[in-house]
Amino acid sequence: MALGEKLPPEYDQGKIEGILETLERKVTGVERVSKKNLQDLSVEINDKITDVEQRLNDKIEQVAKEDDTFPTTLPIPLNLKVFEAITFGFAHVDPFQRLRYFGKLVNYEFYGSQNDFNNTSLNITPQADPYEQVGIHRGTGTVSSPDSYLNTEHPTDDDLSFVLDDRLFNPLWVGLLKEKRLILENLTRRAKGKCDDTEAGKLKDADGDFITKNIVAGMYAHNMKDNKDANWTEVLSVSAGELSLQDDIFEEGDDYEVGTGRISGYKLGKAKYQIQAEGVTWVEGDEWRIKDYPQNKLFSIGAFCMFTKRVGNYYVVARSVGRGNSFSAFTDSVQSVGLSSSGNLPAPVIVYPIHAQAPEDGAGVSCTLVDGYPVCPNHGTLPLKWDDPYITGGTREVAHFDIFGFERSVVEVVYEDLELDDPTLYKVLRETAADGTEGDVS
């Protein structure tokens, strides 16, 4: 926030703190709930931020004058930040640009992926709609012994590993019915053409050298004719211009494809990188394509967006949207900061452990902080360094939020009650303000 710039009243600390507290209560356990619950949580938090954002919109519209012109160059969003906790996260940019460019800068767009937008070798670009995605098979298959699963994880270079979108395994996205599933193509070993069929159970093409194209038994042949009762069948054997098929599905003049299949499943434990299409096999280095790959535009409200993800890094880019459907350039790709990302969280301020009473007195009691010292109601002020045998454990940060300058972290304080078998966990909130830091034990 620029010097002297006052936060609009619609973004007062109470409203933002309320949103952060809701996130804090739920985000640390979010990895244990279902994807449906994750989506419900996103809607709930989005609803809370909608009211805040709408108030800012109203303020801008009151100030804006009618103006049909728009700048030829919109400002790139400032201060893009991305935070996550396991499988849930959010991102935001500085909202004050909209005040400076009122009537001209009307919104922001966010695009996110578990593949880095800055890595040009992965062919990742911001996409507002389903699009065509291609990549390289990283397995070890050969023509004589091909892989049945597409593998996008590079064995030695993480920068070349491609993380598959988890919606590819969501039946609501790819379609509950088999015929509605997305098509996965092996572009390197795919064969296309017209059938010169004159014999039942054969696919013949005078111009098709199936051996040169490395078509092998086990791959599927696909009849592109829509009115066929069955239009997929397995290849049993291969010769230069002829395939022997399990089923007689081709007639002379029919268009065919070999080396394509409908996405059917993923490999347990390798869902990020390994996916299967029936009747498609892979040799090391084969190029793959999915025509209707899920878009990576994120749901957003103004300067704030939310997303769900797999465990691992997440990358976001943003751009400004102006009147007349004009856009700024994109920001650089920003990596998420959080529990499962490799980005580093800010070091938490240590809040001293809760003080355990003597075993005969029962459970531990909360200490308050006074002038930076923990104060126990039964033992008085505790020194910064103590030899009290009933104080053990320490702290760790389990989540960190920063929305428009309001910062909050969730710190877990762990100490062992001496008479209990299991450690007891306490959550401690830390507020960071411009004039210093204070701890609050709860």
Sequence and secondary structure as in RCSB ss.txt:
>XXXX:A:sequence
MALGEKLPPEYDQGKIEGILETLERKVTGVERVSKKNLQDLSVEINDKITDVEQRLNDKIEQVAKEDDTFPTTLP
IPLNLKVFEAITFGFAHVDPFQRLRYFGKLVNYEFYGSQNDFNNTSLNITPQADPYEQVGIHRGTGTVSSPDSYL
NTEHPTDDDLSFVLDDRLFNPLWVGLLKEKRLILENLTRRAKGKCDDTEAGKLKDADGDFITKNIVAGMYAHNMK
DNKDANWTEVLSVSAGELSLQDDIFEEGDDYEVGTGRISGYKLGKAKYQIQAEGVTWVEGDEWRIKDYPQNKLFS
IGAFCMFTKRVGNYYVVARSVGRGNSFSAFTDSVQSVGLSSSGNLPAPVIVYPIHAQAPEDGAGVSCTLVDGYPV
CPNHGTLPLKWDDPYITGGTREVAHFDIFGFERSVVEVVYEDLELDDPTLYKVLRETAADGTEGDVS
>XXXX:A:secstr
  TT    GGG HHHHHHHHHHHHHHHTTGGGS HHHHHHHHHHHHHHHHHHHHHHHHHHHHH        SS  
     EEEEETTEEEEE  TTHHHHTTTTEEEEEEEEESS TT GGGT    SS EEEEEE  S   SSS BSSE
E   SS GGG     GGGG HHHH SSGGGS EEEETTT EEEE    STTEEE TT  TTTTT  TT EEEE  
TT S  EEEEEEEETTEEEESS    TT EEEESEEEEEEE TT TTTEEEETT  B TT EEEEEEE   B  E
ETTEEEEE  SS  EEEEEEEETTTEE      EE EETTSSB           B   GGG S B  EEETTEEE
ETTTEE  SS   TT   EEEEEEEEEETTEEEEEEEEEE  TT SS EEEEEEEEEETTEEEEEE 
